[in-house]
């Protein structure tokens, strides 16, 4: 091997190593949650952060599942308005759990589903249109209908059967999830879907959110501490969360330096072998 050939190979190896190390090391600024990013007002530790004012209130959509309970001194008559076995499923299935991953959805068996036209069917009451109404408006609607059958007023409790969301992309456990809470933050959802992969674009989390009559795509930055005061700090029913991978995924796994070095060594070995064959060394 001549001196010029040796210098050429050494330069190629140096370029490859530098490229791999420089392209595979992920800065903490792209990984850490809730940072005080430059250009934004600083939020100090222990500082009180008020929730954002959100004008929009979730309205029921076709295919939503709601939980309806009736309360009246006349329990025998109330049974006529419930599907057989629904009460047992409601009591036996919840078990006090606060959230569900890929397991059984208890409200699917014990709740009331809105059909494609937004109607809910309740025994004796028939089909009641609820799509487009808030939870409180829907509760009043059902209460109005059922009280036509009772001399004493029946109290109705109506609520969404948990917060359902779908996690896609760079999560350790993608899929449809159910949080059995009335309110859940974006970090509740991230924890249930599995903390995002180190190679996820945490500054570009897309939220696909349903509104009355349509859908919007929003983008939030998980690295930014200002998220705590954002209207998207809380997830809503039927949200879709999508995390994109960084472009570094295209060069090795990039999870750590050793992985990238192994890839670099493999590339260098292949280059040397090709050079050896073509130059007649082997």
C-alpha positions in Angstrom: 0.0 0.0 0.0 1.4 3.3 -1.0 1.6 6.4 1.3 -1.1 8.2 -0.8 -3.4 5.2 -0.5 -2.8 5.1 3.2 -3.6 8.8 3.6 -6.7 8.4 1.5 -8.0 5.5 3.7 -7.2 7.3 6.9 -9.1 10.4 5.8 -12.1 8.3 4.8 -12.1 6.6 8.2 -11.9 9.9 10.0 -14.7 11.4 8.0 -17.0 8.4 8.7 -16.2 8.4 12.4 -16.8 12.2 12.8 -20.1 11.9 10.8 -21.4 9.1 12.9 -20.5 10.7 16.2 -21.8 14.1 15.2 -25.0 12.7 13.7 -25.8 10.2 16.4 -25.3 12.2 19.6 -28.7 13.7 20.6 -28.5 16.9 22.6 -30.3 17.0 26.0 -32.2 20.0 24.7 -34.0 17.7 22.4 -34.7 15.1 25.0 -35.6 16.8 28.3 -39.2 17.7 29.1 -40.3 21.1 30.4 -37.3 23.3 29.8 -37.2 27.1 29.9 -36.5 27.6 26.3 -34.8 30.8 25.1 -37.2 33.5 23.9 -40.0 32.4 26.3 -40.8 33.9 29.8 -38.9 32.0 32.5 -41.0 29.8 34.7 -39.2 29.2 38.0 -39.5 26.2 40.3 -42.5 26.4 42.7 -44.0 29.2 40.6 -47.8 29.0 40.3 -48.9 28.4 36.8 -52.6 29.0 36.1 -54.4 26.7 33.6 -55.2 28.2 30.2 -58.7 29.5 29.6 -60.3 27.1 27.1 -63.4 28.3 25.4 -64.1 24.9 23.8 -65.9 22.2 25.8 -66.0 18.6 24.5 -69.3 17.7 22.9 -70.5 14.2 22.4 -69.7 12.5 19.0 -71.2 9.6 17.1 -69.8 6.3 18.4 -68.9 7.8 21.8 -69.5 5.6 24.9 -71.2 7.3 27.9 -71.9 6.0 31.4 -75.5 6.8 32.6 -76.7 6.2 36.2 -80.2 6.7 37.5 -81.0 7.5 41.2 -84.6 7.2 42.5 -86.4 5.7 45.6 -88.2 3.4 43.2 -85.3 1.1 42.4 -87.6 -1.6 40.9 -88.9 0.8 38.3 -85.4 2.0 37.5 -84.3 -1.5 36.4 -86.7 -1.2 33.5 -84.4 1.5 32.0 -81.2 -0.5 32.2 -80.0 -3.3 30.1 -79.8 -6.6 31.8 -76.3 -7.3 33.2 -75.1 -3.7 32.8 -75.1 -3.0 36.5 -73.2 -6.1 37.3 -70.6 -5.3 34.6 -70.3 -1.8 35.9 -69.7 -2.9 39.5 -67.5 -5.9 38.8 -65.5 -4.5 36.0 -64.1 -1.3 37.3 -62.3 -2.6 40.3 -61.2 0.9 41.3 -58.6 1.1 38.5 -57.7 4.5 37.4 -56.5 3.7 33.9 -56.5 0.9 31.3 -54.0 0.1 28.6 -54.8 -2.6 26.1 -57.1 -4.5 28.5 -60.8 -4.8 28.6 -62.8 -1.6 28.3 -65.5 -2.0 31.0 -67.6 0.9 29.6 -67.9 -0.9 26.3 -70.0 -3.5 28.2 -71.7 -1.4 30.8 -72.1 1.9 29.0 -74.4 3.3 26.4 -73.0 3.8 22.8 -74.0 6.6 20.5 -74.8 5.3 17.0 -73.6 6.7 13.7 -76.3 9.4 13.8 -75.5 10.4 17.4 -78.5 8.8 19.1 -78.3 6.7 22.3 -80.8 4.0 22.8 -82.1 3.6 26.4 -84.7 0.9 27.2 -88.3 2.3 27.4 -87.0 5.8 26.4 -86.0 4.8 22.9 -83.5 6.8 20.8 -82.4 10.1 22.2 -80.2 12.5 20.2 -77.1 13.4 22.2 -74.4 14.2 19.6 -73.3 17.8 19.6 -74.3 18.2 23.3 -71.9 18.7 26.2 -72.0 16.2 29.1 -74.2 18.5 31.1 -76.6 19.2 28.2 -76.8 15.5 27.5 -77.5 14.8 31.2 -80.4 17.3 31.3 -81.8 15.8 28.0 -81.9 12.2 29.4 -83.2 13.4 32.8 -86.0 15.3 31.0 -87.0 12.2 29.1 -87.0 9.7 32.0 -88.9 12.0 34.3 -91.9 11.7 32.0 -92.3 8.2 33.5 -91.9 9.0 37.2 -94.0 10.9 39.7 -90.9 11.5 41.8 -88.0 13.2 40.1 -85.2 10.9 39.0 -81.6 12.2 39.2 -79.4 11.3 36.3 -75.6 11.2 36.2 -74.1 11.1 32.7 -70.4 11.2 31.9 -68.0 10.0 29.2 -66.9 6.5 29.8 -63.2 7.4 30.4 -60.9 9.5 28.2 -60.0 7.5 25.1 -57.0 8.4 23.1 -54.7 6.8 20.5 -50.9 7.0 20.6 -49.0 6.5 17.3 -45.3 6.8 16.4 -42.4 6.9 18.8 -44.1 5.4 21.9 -43.0 2.2 23.6 -46.7 1.1 23.7 -48.6 2.5 20.8 -52.4 1.9 20.4 -55.7 3.0 21.8 -55.8 3.7 25.5 -58.4 4.5 28.1 -57.9 6.7 31.2 -60.6 6.2 33.7 -60.5 9.8 34.9 -62.6 12.9 34.3 -59.5 14.9 33.4 -56.0 13.8 32.3 -52.9 15.7 31.3 -50.7 15.1 28.3 -48.2 13.5 30.6 -50.8 11.1 31.9 -51.3 10.0 28.3 -47.5 9.8 27.6 -47.0 7.7 30.7 -49.7 5.3 29.7 -48.4 5.0 26.1 -44.9 4.5 27.4 -42.4 7.3 27.7 -41.5 8.5 24.2 -38.4 7.0 22.6 -35.2 9.0 22.9 -35.3 9.4 19.1 -38.8 11.1 19.1 -39.2 14.7 18.0 -40.5 15.8 21.4 -40.7 19.4 20.1 -43.2 18.2 17.5 -46.0 16.2 19.1 -49.0 16.3 16.9 -52.5 16.2 18.5 -55.4 15.4 16.1 -58.4 16.6 18.0 -62.1 16.2 17.2 -64.4 19.2 17.3 -68.1 19.5 16.6 -68.4 18.7 12.9 -64.7 18.3 12.1 -61.1 17.8 13.1 -58.0 20.0 13.7 -54.3 19.2 13.9 -52.3 20.9 16.6 -48.6 20.8 17.4 -47.1 21.1 20.9 -43.5 21.1 22.2 -42.9 18.7 25.1 -39.5 20.4 25.7 -41.2 23.7 26.5 -42.2 24.5 30.1 -44.8 26.9 28.7 -46.8 23.7 27.8 -48.1 23.8 31.4 -50.1 26.9 30.6 -51.2 25.7 27.2 -54.8 24.8 26.2 -53.4 21.4 25.1 -52.0 20.5 28.5 -55.1 18.4 29.0 -56.0 15.6 26.6 -59.5 15.2 25.4 -61.6 12.2 24.5 -60.7 10.8 21.0 -57.4 12.6 20.8 -54.8 11.1 18.5 -51.2 11.7 19.6 -48.5 11.2 17.0 -44.7 11.5 17.7 -42.4 11.6 14.7 -38.9 10.0 14.7 -35.8 12.2 14.4 -33.9 12.1 11.1 -31.0 10.5 13.0 -33.0 7.2 12.8 -31.8 7.1 9.2 -28.1 6.5 10.4 -28.0 3.6 12.8 -30.2 3.5 15.9 -28.4 6.5 17.4 -29.4 5.5 20.9 -25.8 5.7 22.1 -22.3 6.2 21.0 -21.3 2.5 21.1 -24.1 1.5 18.7 -22.9 4.2 16.3 -19.3 3.1 16.6 -20.2 -0.5 15.8 -22.0 0.7 12.7 -18.9 2.8 11.8 -16.6 -0.1 12.2 -18.8 -2.2 10.0 -18.7 0.4 7.3 -15.0 0.9 7.5 -14.3 -2.8 7.3 -16.5 -3.1 4.2 -14.7 -0.2 2.6 -11.3 -1.7 3.3 -12.4 -5.1 2.0 -13.7 -3.5 -1.2 -10.4 -1.6 -1.6 -8.4 -4.7 -1.0 -10.2 -6.7 -3.6 -10.2 -4.0 -6.2 -6.5 -3.1 -5.7 -5.3 -6.7 -5.7 -4.1 -6.8 -2.1 -6.3 -9.8 -1.3 
